[in-house]
Each structure stands twice: as structure tokens, then as C-alpha cells.
């Protein structure tokens, strides 16, 4: 049973409730029926979210009107030493966004090239498609989330079948300062959805040229059995620019047979594996944890995640790391 059906039990109960309790007319109920058939939550104005979540519709409207009041901002340090600002939704807005993610965004089909932030896919999913292909081109999209406007998000909701009023409210609940915020649980799924036609165009170009194409969020990877031509790279760049995105020139890398080729942090030369340098770093980190588990309480879940990642590709090491991570006391 999908979460939005929880108060009703079945789809027919849901539609009956809309007609009898919310006074939806025949046209609105017919539109709702089409959404429910696709496992999407039925909305007309968007404020029905309040009814489904058991809160005031006025509260939903108030959050959509001034979303900036419901975020907290903080900075994290990137690998290159620069700072990245994260806008994390506060508890109630995050609850609403998780509901939108589960009941609106997750049921929507995406292009098969999209391997990040979707159920049943992972870093390994995309990386495995590039195994033993000697030529690799990795590119990164600059300011991926901020490049997606609120208007574009609203259009995406309209494209799903939502009325303009509901689409506008949904976009307001998912955006901050007229763009997708980095930190909201809905942002990766919306970015995937909006990028779907671009994935299709790039995948068709790649297939015609005999290349494999995958994307993990803003990281695009192409692999081939022959050198990847400048003409192909130029045409990919044209597609990306025409769609309103930009390639980060500092994160574009062309690799050949003699390189240690990596896709989404995994080596893809002969078999999927974690690069040696990363494994050395993790070995040192878990050694420190083993000596003083209580000193790592605040990062326990992160360590469990790393240990699980290592276990997937290097089971002996991973089993040891999982034991160490689980020895950390709870907060």
C-alpha cells in the first residue's frame, strides 16, 4: 500500500473521500483517478497535503509562502577545500518533502541511464556498465541543483498531470529562493526527473557512437572500446548547454587503457573495486575507531555506511569494519 492511501485503505476509498468530504466535482475526481492509477497522490490545489498528513491546510500554505523560515543553512568542506552551503529543511518541512518524494516523485519512471538517488540503483549499478571498457570520459555538471529553477520544477509537476495550482504549491514546498536547494530530500529526485529527456538525448547519441552512458546525479560517465572523439564530446556539451546546464571544466577527465579508470568512486579496469588510496584512508580511520569507539559516536552511521560499501566490494575487510562500526556506542 502506498503511503498516501494509508488513511483510506484503498484507492476507491480515497476517491470516495475526495468526492464526499472535499467536495471535488466529477472532473476533479476523474483527474484524481488518473493520478491514483499511476500511484501518485491526488491533488487539486495542493493544500490537500494537509488532509493527508493530518495537519492544517493553512500550515501547508504558510510553509509554501515563506519556505525560507523552514530551513537551516550550514557549510561543509569539499574535497578541494572549498565550502559548500547546505540548506537542510527543518523537521516538519522535511516530513512534507519526504511525503512528496514517496508519493509523487518515486513512482515516476526515469531513464535507465540515471543510476543515483533511486530505489534499486547505486554507485555500483552505473560503474558496472563501464567495466573493461578501456576508454572513459567523466564530466561533472557545475551548480547542478541551483541550475534548476522553481519554474522548471513547477512545469515538471504539471507534466505529471497535476493542475497548475497544485504544481505551483508543490514547487514552492520543494524550492528555496526560486531554485532547488542542496539538502532537501526531494532535490535529487526532481533533478533526475527534469534531466530525464536530456538523459534520453545523450543516451541516443552515445548508443549511435557505440558508447555506454550513465549518470549519477551531476556526474556523467561515457565509456568505449575506441578513443572517444572530440566531435562526440562537443555534441554532448551542446546538448547540456541547450538544456540550461554547464560542464565544470575542472572536473572533466578523459582516460585511456593505461589509466586507473574510476566511475562514481569505483575502479572499473578489470573488476569493480574501491581504489587503493581510498582503502588505505579507510583502514587508518577504522583503526582509530577500534582504539577509541566512544570518540566516534557522532559519525557512527556514516562509518556503518562506509563499512557496508567496503563489504560490498571487499567482503573480508568490510566484515571487519562493520564489526568495528557497530561497536561504537549509541548517542
LINDAZI-V719493 format. One record per residue. N is the residue number from 1. PSI is psi in radians with two decimals (999 if undefined). BURIAL is # if it has 9 or more other ideal C-beta (glycine too) atoms within 8 Angstrom, else .. D_FIRST is the distance of its C-alpha to the first C-alpha in Angstrom with 2 decimals. Layout:
{{N/PSI/BURIAL/D_FIRST} {N/PSI/BURIAL/D_FIRST}}
This chain:
{{1/2.27/./0.00} {2/2.57/./3.79} {3/-0.66/./6.43} {4/-0.29/#/8.41} {5/-0.11/#/6.69} {6/-0.82/./7.27} {7/-0.29/./10.82} {8/-0.53/#/10.40} {9/-0.90/./7.95} {10/2.91/./8.10} {11/-0.68/#/9.58} {12/-0.66/./12.94} {13/-0.69/#/12.90} {14/-0.84/#/12.33} {15/-0.65/#/15.21} {16/-0.69/./17.29} {17/-0.74/#/17.11} {18/-0.73/#/18.35} {19/-0.77/#/21.15} {20/-0.55/./22.26} {21/-0.48/./21.85} {22/0.01/#/22.26} {23/0.67/./24.74} {24/2.39/#/23.39} {25/3.12/./25.73} {26/-0.70/./25.11} {27/-0.75/./25.39} {28/-0.68/#/22.88} {29/-0.66/#/20.31} {30/-0.73/./21.02} {31/-0.69/#/20.51} {32/-0.67/#/17.18} {33/-0.68/#/16.13} {34/-0.68/#/17.08} {35/-0.79/#/15.08} {36/-0.65/#/11.80} {37/-0.43/./12.72} {38/0.22/./12.93} {39/0.54/./9.54} {40/2.54/#/11.91} {41/2.32/#/12.25} {42/2.25/#/15.05} {43/2.53/#/18.28} {44/-0.93/#/21.84} {45/-0.34/#/23.95} {46/-0.52/#/21.55} {47/-0.17/#/22.30} {48/-0.29/#/19.23} {49/-0.65/#/17.69} {50/-0.74/#/19.68} {51/-0.79/#/18.09} {52/-0.58/#/14.50} {53/-0.11/#/15.89} {54/0.56/./18.24} {55/3.05/./21.43} {56/2.41/./24.31} {57/-0.56/#/24.20} {58/-0.61/./27.71} {59/-0.73/#/26.61} {60/-0.79/#/24.30} {61/-0.71/#/27.35} {62/-0.70/./29.71} {63/-0.73/#/27.86} {64/-0.55/#/27.69} {65/-0.66/./31.39} {66/1.19/./32.60} {67/-0.44/#/30.16} {68/-0.39/./33.11} {69/-0.25/./33.19} {70/0.41/#/29.84} {71/2.70/#/30.75} {72/2.45/./33.07} {73/2.47/./35.11} {74/2.89/./36.55} {75/2.55/./38.22} {76/2.72/./37.72} {77/2.21/./40.39} {78/3.01/./39.80} {79/-0.56/./41.45} {80/0.08/./44.38} {81/-0.23/./45.06} {82/2.85/./44.00} {83/2.53/./41.65} {84/2.27/#/38.21} {85/2.24/./36.81} {86/2.29/#/33.20} {87/1.78/#/31.63} {88/2.23/#/28.88} {89/2.52/#/26.82} {90/2.97/#/27.27} {91/-0.85/./24.55} {92/-0.72/./23.20} {93/-0.68/#/23.40} {94/-0.66/#/21.78} {95/-0.77/#/18.79} {96/-0.78/#/18.61} {97/-0.65/#/19.11} {98/-0.64/#/16.38} {99/-0.74/#/13.98} {100/-0.71/#/15.64} {101/-0.83/#/15.45} {102/-0.67/#/11.69} {103/-0.14/#/10.96} {104/-0.80/#/14.22} {105/-0.72/#/15.97} {106/-0.67/#/13.89} {107/-0.22/#/12.58} {108/2.35/#/16.31} {109/2.46/./18.46} {110/2.99/#/21.51} {111/2.55/./24.81} {112/-0.36/./25.13} {113/-0.41/#/27.97} {114/1.99/#/25.77} {115/0.09/#/25.24} {116/2.55/#/24.58} {117/0.79/./21.69} {118/2.58/#/18.91} {119/2.38/./16.62} {120/0.00/./18.55} {121/2.72/#/21.84} {122/-3.11/./24.62} {123/-0.68/#/28.35} {124/-0.56/#/29.09} {125/-0.89/#/27.16} {126/-0.76/#/29.55} {127/-0.66/#/32.60} {128/-0.44/#/32.50} {129/-0.27/#/33.03} {130/0.13/#/36.35} {131/2.38/#/37.76} {132/0.49/./41.44} {133/1.96/#/41.86} {134/-0.24/#/45.10} {135/2.24/#/44.84} {136/2.43/#/42.23} {137/2.05/#/41.85} {138/2.33/#/39.59} {139/2.75/#/39.29} {140/2.43/#/37.64} {141/2.29/#/36.78} {142/2.32/#/38.58} {143/0.97/./36.73} {144/-1.01/#/33.50} {145/-0.84/#/31.31} {146/-0.31/./34.25} {147/-0.17/#/35.05} {148/2.01/#/31.91} {149/2.79/./32.67} {150/-0.67/#/30.61} {151/-0.69/./31.70} {152/-0.64/#/30.30} {153/-0.78/#/26.91} {154/-0.72/#/26.98} {155/-0.62/#/27.89} {156/-0.71/#/24.94} {157/-0.65/#/22.53} {158/-0.70/#/24.65} {159/-0.41/./24.37} {160/-0.29/#/20.59} {161/0.13/#/21.32} {162/2.51/#/21.45} {163/2.72/#/24.56} {164/-0.68/./27.31} {165/-0.79/#/27.04} {166/-0.70/#/23.36} {167/-0.69/#/24.08} {168/-0.75/#/27.08} {169/-0.74/#/25.29} {170/-0.74/#/22.56} {171/-0.69/#/25.49} {172/-0.62/#/27.31} {173/-0.37/#/24.50} {174/-0.15/#/24.38} {175/2.82/#/28.16} {176/2.25/#/31.25} {177/0.71/./34.78} {178/0.24/./33.69} {179/2.98/#/32.27} {180/2.20/#/29.30} {181/2.50/#/29.88} {182/1.92/#/30.03} {183/-0.34/#/27.88} {184/2.41/#/24.87} {185/-0.37/#/21.52} {186/-0.32/#/20.94} {187/-0.83/#/24.39} {188/-0.71/#/23.97} {189/-0.71/#/20.97} {190/-0.70/#/22.94} {191/-0.74/#/26.03} {192/-0.78/#/24.39} {193/-0.82/#/23.24} {194/-0.52/#/26.70} {195/-0.11/#/28.45} {196/-0.87/#/26.70} {197/-0.51/./29.56} {198/-0.74/#/32.07} {199/-0.75/#/30.51} {200/-0.76/#/30.91} {201/-0.76/#/34.52} {202/-0.72/#/35.46} {203/-0.68/#/33.82} {204/-0.73/./35.78} {205/-0.75/#/38.95} {206/-0.77/#/38.41} {207/-0.69/#/37.74} {208/-0.56/./40.92} {209/0.01/#/42.87} {210/0.43/./41.50} {211/2.72/#/39.58} {212/2.35/#/36.17} {213/2.31/#/34.24} {214/2.79/#/31.36} {215/2.30/#/30.30} {216/1.74/#/28.87} {217/-1.97/#/28.50} {218/0.19/./32.16} {219/2.06/#/33.68} {220/2.35/#/34.58} {221/2.44/#/36.08} {222/2.35/#/38.12} {223/2.70/#/39.84} {224/2.90/#/42.44} {225/-0.24/./45.07} {226/2.82/./47.77} {227/2.43/./48.62} {228/2.11/#/46.34} {229/2.73/./48.62} {230/-0.61/./49.44} {231/-0.76/./48.75} {232/-0.79/#/45.15} {233/-0.64/#/44.66} {234/-0.71/./46.30} {235/-0.63/#/44.01} {236/-0.77/#/40.85} {237/-0.66/#/42.32} {238/-0.78/./43.00} {239/-0.77/#/39.39} {240/-0.78/#/38.18} {241/-0.72/#/40.82} {242/-0.45/./40.19} {243/0.00/./36.52} {244/0.27/./37.68} {245/2.98/#/37.37} {246/2.39/#/40.15} {247/2.37/#/40.84} {248/1.93/#/42.04} {249/-0.37/./45.44} {250/-0.15/./45.62} {251/0.58/./42.52} {252/2.17/#/43.35} {253/2.24/./44.52} {254/2.18/./45.91} {255/2.63/#/46.27} {256/-2.97/#/48.12} {257/-0.53/./48.63} {258/-0.05/./50.62} {259/2.77/./48.04} {260/1.72/./45.35} {261/2.31/#/42.50} {262/2.46/#/39.30} {263/2.17/#/35.90} {264/0.82/#/33.51} {265/0.09/./35.69} {266/2.45/#/35.95} {267/2.36/#/39.09} {268/0.40/#/38.75} {269/-1.21/./42.31} {270/-0.64/./42.13} {271/2.82/./38.84} {272/2.22/#/36.10} {273/2.82/./37.44} {274/2.31/#/37.72} {275/2.57/#/41.08} {276/-0.75/./43.89} {277/-0.72/./44.57} {278/-0.69/#/41.00} {279/-0.65/#/41.12} {280/-0.74/./44.43} {281/-0.77/./43.01} {282/-0.65/#/40.07} {283/-0.77/#/42.51} {284/-0.70/./44.67} {285/-0.83/#/41.79} {286/-0.46/#/40.42} {287/-0.72/./44.03} {288/-0.69/#/44.36} {289/-0.73/#/41.16} {290/-0.60/./42.47} {291/-0.51/./45.66} {292/1.27/./44.03} {293/-0.65/#/40.30} {294/-0.31/./40.51} {295/-0.03/./41.56} {296/0.42/#/38.25} {297/-0.72/#/35.79} {298/-0.34/./34.76} {299/0.39/./33.78} {300/-0.86/#/32.24} {301/-0.61/./28.79} {302/-0.72/./30.59} {303/-0.69/#/32.78} {304/-0.71/#/29.93} {305/-0.78/./28.48} {306/-0.73/#/31.92} {307/-0.71/#/32.43} {308/-0.67/#/29.18} {309/-0.80/#/30.31} {310/-0.72/#/33.72} {311/-0.63/#/32.35} {312/-0.61/./30.50} {313/-0.43/#/33.85} {314/1.39/#/36.47} {315/-0.68/./35.14} {316/-0.86/./38.36} {317/-0.77/#/38.61} {318/-0.69/#/34.92} {319/-0.72/#/34.91} {320/-0.76/#/37.84} {321/-0.65/#/36.28} {322/-0.73/#/33.04} {323/-0.73/./35.23} {324/-0.79/#/37.17} {325/-0.71/#/34.18} {326/-0.19/./32.64} {327/-0.18/./36.09} {328/2.27/#/35.85} {329/2.71/./35.50} {330/2.72/./32.60} {331/999/./33.46}}
